[in-house]
Amino acid sequence: MSEDSLAEKNFITSSALEEKGFLTNEDLAAKNYVSNDDLAAKNYVSNEELNSKGYLTSSALGDYATKEELPKNLSDLTDDVGYLTHIPEEYITETELNNKGYITEHQSLAGYATEAYVNNSVYDATTLL
């Protein structure tokens, strides 16, 4: 086939192709480039896919403290003003509170009159006079 007939069919000769400077598979292999298939097989992702995940970047964390920057003691956070340093005398222990006999569970109110019942059922003492 002549060069003219190749050109008519939009084919290119080897010499014309080499003049374009395109890389061949051999050139790529020699440079240790990897293919998209190689990347996919190793579970690598593109920048576009990575950015679409919404992961935080170090620049997004600029206003946050590192573990090393966090205070280690409560007094590093506050001046300790307003905190109890001893138990006041008027405070009682849980044992003392339990000994007072206060109700701690729900008890039935059956048999007790409600305020509405009393107001509607019992005569006002002043009207009986």
Secondary structure as GFF3:
##gff-version 3
##sequence-region A 1 129
A	DSSP	alpha_helix	3	8	.	.	.	ID=ss1
A	DSSP	alpha_helix	14	20	.	.	.	ID=ss2
A	DSSP	alpha_helix	25	30	.	.	.	ID=ss3
A	DSSP	alpha_helix	36	41	.	.	.	ID=ss4
A	DSSP	alpha_helix	47	52	.	.	.	ID=ss5
A	DSSP	three_ten_helix	58	61	.	.	.	ID=ss6
A	DSSP	three_ten_helix	67	69	.	.	.	ID=ss7
A	DSSP	alpha_helix	74	77	.	.	.	ID=ss8
A	DSSP	alpha_helix	94	99	.	.	.	ID=ss9
A	DSSP	alpha_helix	115	121	.	.	.	ID=ss10
A	DSSP	three_ten_helix	125	127	.	.	.	ID=ss11
###
